[in-house]
Amino acid sequence: MTKRPALEKMAQRIATASLLLLFFLPAKTYAAASDWVTSAGGTIRLVAAQPKADGTIPAILEVRLKPGWKTYWRNPGASGIPPQIAIDPSSGVVLEAIRFPAPQTFGEGPARYVGYDTPVAFPLVLKRTRDDGDLAIRASVFLGICEDICIPVQGELDLVLKKGEFDNPLDGARIADAVAALPQAPSADFKVTAARFDTEAGAIRLRLQLPPEASADRPDFFLAGPSGVSFGELVFGGETGAHRTADIPVKLSGKDKSIKGKPIALTVRAGSRSMETTLAFD
């Protein structure tokens, strides 16, 4: 006759094993992440969470770079390939925007470019176009990863968001961290206080307020405009402290030589903080 303590011990072991099995199930059971696309300098994938009530889908393009390799910002400079994403319309999802953390500048003169030399995640503004059901997202991605030369990376990233499934907490944390790393909106202590376009000089003239903790630092400026608009080397005024001025030469190509109505994205890094705003000129 089997003793009762032995039966209880066996039941406990079975229960423990069942819990461990549930805990160590493959992540893709609940994950909303594509497979990695591999290149010589790193890997890329798409990570997404369940749609919110308004139809928006939290998501990121995650880029893991190998040491010594870099990838590019929205305006990479004279050379380089910024991230480009196209969503298959049959996915039931549209891409409204790619968002960028504050970058760095590398090189000098004609070789100067803007980007990242550590792993980076680009938050995506996705929105569903179907009201119900699963979403099979297929994204075509094209970007540049460089060491001494730039290597174009192209791939298809696929993932499925199943209605009613729970998000993988690790993927949710990756998305939240990427959003938290984005530049802040202008605030009372960190903002552009004045901006105008000097037609005669062909330059944007800015007045900027820096946060107190960064008032002794030289801020970094990054600008991105529409097609046909590029920028020369920024020139700071002679001020020090929290209030600064800067002139940014503007180069206009093509037939339209006006900056009127052309939005320009400005990102400013000052100390440990970054701020982003859109400049528009009448």
Order of alpha helices (4+ residues) and beta strands (2+ residues): alpha-beta-beta-beta-beta-beta-beta-beta-beta-beta-beta-beta-alpha-beta-beta-beta-beta-beta-beta-beta-beta
